[in-house]
Amino acid sequence: MNQYYQPEKETASRDQISSWQLEGLKKTVQRMYDHVPYYRAKLEAVGLEPGDIRYLEDIRKLPTLSKDDLRENYPYGLLASPLSDCVRIQSTSGTTGKRVIAYYTQHDVDLWEDCCARAIVAAGGTKDDVVQVSYGYGLFTGGPGLNGGSHKLGSLTVPTSSGNTDRQIQFMCDLGTTILCCTPSYAAYLAESIHEQGVRDKIRLKAGIFGAEAWTEEMRRDIQDQLGLKAYDIYGLTELSGPGVSFECHAQAGMHVNEDHFIVECVDPNTLEPVPDGQRGEIVFTSLDKEASPMVRYRTRDIGILTHEPCECGRTFVRMSKPLGRSDDMLIVKGVNVFPSQIEEVLLKNGYQANYQIVVDRVGNSDTIEVRVEMTPDMFSDDLSEISRYEKHLVAALKSMLGIMAKVSLVSPKSIERSEGKAVRVIDRRKLYV
Ligand code: DLL
């Protein structure tokens, strides 16, 4: 095992954890103050210097960061290491030119992979396992993160990436895959296909590590029943490294935050005041040991619940619930982050008015997204073949903005209900959050 992966830390005393966290917090604030002029200006604006951080509670004095800060500083603005020390980037899905880029030094890659290795161990993984990584590889962090974690553990890693379902199943059968890593919706789709192909008895899966999108307990039960495995949740975001910020243990009762690498806060999204254990709030993270893209009080916009209650697994790291919603309007459709404002931008650019509705649904195990938009009065008089041409044009424009296919339906002018208050632009029928 390498120098970073230290499972004994997962059962450290709370005092010990607090002491690591204070040290890491001071180091990170100093690093950002020294190397990130934008952050230095933010600190100065509230009259703070790194030396003002003496206790862990002082974190509350620090300004927060959000996706907007990252976008505003695209592409290099928040970089805290020389570019020549960086060995990798990863990126979130998003508008061209507004993507969020995370940079990694070799040290950052190691820390991240260790967090993923811990998640695999918590799911019962050992060096004797065959770990099939069916998250996407590339800019998305899912594939590279779990791939690295599996290597660190010494498991046999099968980097199938997502898609090509027949080949996935073939490898599962031929290599005796024991741990499957992918999004829960893809796991459900794989389960369906395995049953259709009648090869369930050739599947040796014992665990699945599923995350990157919301999924219900009902979906967990279905996947577990159909694949005969135990399904573990895993959470993370690109801005903080990727998957492995938190992960489930065998108790399946919340995800342990890797607290030797991150401080987690749960706050009221409006006042930023701390919310007690057991109550819903926005989850905010601070990294403790990241070099290239450190984060101080990063607002995830994910709504969750924290608990410091002891866990039956013996880990002392705080647990967070599944994300229970968002404090912004971001949707995750087919694993891709979609903001309604991106759709609106495409519509306006193409000469439509902002009279539209976005309908998200789940058919079988696959997300669908439909954009309903009113035709302009001159289109309304055109014949049907013309209308289908307009629709196809919008489908292509949306694909280029979002990276996924959306169905487009042009509806007659004034047919979308007008609202006197906030317009209801998004209808999400998936009921993913409780
Ligand atoms: O989704 C990283 C990841 C990859 C996590 C593989 C787990 C497994 P992003 O693309 O930056 O990163 O999206 C981050 O996805 O703020 C949540 O809203 C959502 N999310 C991540 N994990 C979960 C989960 C990756 N387990 C955003 N349950 C986050 C619900 C999740 N939502």
Boltz pocket constraint, residues with backbone or C-beta under 6 A from the ligand:
constraints:
  - pocket:
      binder: B
      contacts: [[A, 91], [A, 92], [A, 93], [A, 135], [A, 141], [A, 142], [A, 143], [A, 210], [A, 211], [A, 212], [A, 213], [A, 214], [A, 215], [A, 233], [A, 234], [A, 235], [A, 236], [A, 237], [A, 238], [A, 239], [A, 242], [A, 243], [A, 244], [A, 300], [A, 302], [A, 322], [A, 323], [A, 332], [A, 335]]
      max_distance: 6.0
